[in-house]
Amino acid sequence: MEPKYQAVADVLRKAIARGVFSDGQALSTEAELKDRFGVSRQTVRQAIALLENDGLVQRKRGSGTYVAHGPRRHGSVLNVGVIITYITDYIFPSIVRGVESVLSDQNCLMSLSATYNDPSREEALLTRLLATPLDGLIVEGTRTALPNPNLPVYEKLRERNIPYVFINGYYPALTQCVHVVTDDEAGGYLAVKSLMKKGFTRIAGIFKSDDMQGRLRHTGFVKALLHYRLYESPEACDKAVCWFTTQTKDRFLRQGPGAAFLNSLTLQADSLVCYNDEIALLVLSRLPALGLSVPEDLSIISFDDSPYASVCSPKLTSLAHPKEEFGRTAARTLLGLMRGKKEESVVMPWTLIERGSVTDSQNHSCSPA
């Protein structure tokens, strides 16, 4: 059973989070809280002590207790949770190295977990962290293009004044959340523009529909196609696009609409923008069976400049994710929030890394402005 002082503190946290008490406003007196909750004065004092530790109130001797959002009280070691979609492969080890390099310098104890882009696992991990000493959190949202059922858990973090920073993807419904992301819409536009500069005019795309990164890269992709007048309308652009999800990624090019899309590439496209290097590798593995080669029959550009991009054949032209600097930026941003500073979200640019999967087109039908 929850201690009485914890229950009182929880009610007051919620009231502060809802704005019932604003910063600078006096909290109810100990006597008023005692009568309101039907508890002892000692229980009230224990509850207020919890709020002080959360950085939600300040006691002023002879005056009372006032709401004042500030840094949480920390021990000698800072406990930081890091929750990302994957840990051991692709670009994620580099991001984690960047996070860890900053946190370790600041005497932080980092706990690392993976959601595998599963909202139910995200909920379990967040709930577990809330039951431990937690001073801050770096988290990558799961399936961020879809409504997320875990927003109430993030509300609990806010009530306890535990700062968190989203990376890669975040939840727009959390209107005040700080995030560190890449400029995915600009990346989609840049991918098309770079192909246009090589003379390609029949550009197709494969994107991920359940993460905001895929949606934003597609938005930039379409904007570029329309800007360069390769298609007359967004509806026409849709015919050159294939979508996949977290659950369908591994099989979507082997069956169903994805396989049909791949089979039609020779007819409808001279180049292809892939959501990331993983998808580009899947495409590379399927094309020989269709009698196609890269870049002779189809040029490919992708995202993330992962380790895969430079070891496959041909090597992939890819937009480079900032990786370690991205992780360092996220960690520095979180540490600022933990110290009570006001931090802004960060949008990081892409860098084009040109390799052998893109060659000059033999038919320069138009060029970018």
Secondary structure by P-SEA (a helix, b strand, c coil): cccaaaaaaaaaaaaaaacccccccccccaaaaaaaccccaaaaaaaaaaaaaaccccccccccbbbbbcccccccbbbbbbbcccccccaaaaaaaaaaaaaaaaccbbbbbbccccaaaaaaaaaaaaacccccbbbbbccccccccaaaaaaaaaaacbbbbbccccccccccbbbbbcaaaaaaaaaaaaaaaaccccccbbbbcccaaaaaaaaaaaaaaaaacccccaaaaaaabbbbccccccccccccaaaaaaaaccccccbbbbccaaaaaaaaaccccccccccccbbbbbccccccccccccccccccccaaaaaaaaaaaaaaaaabbbbbbbbbbbbbbbccccccccccccccc
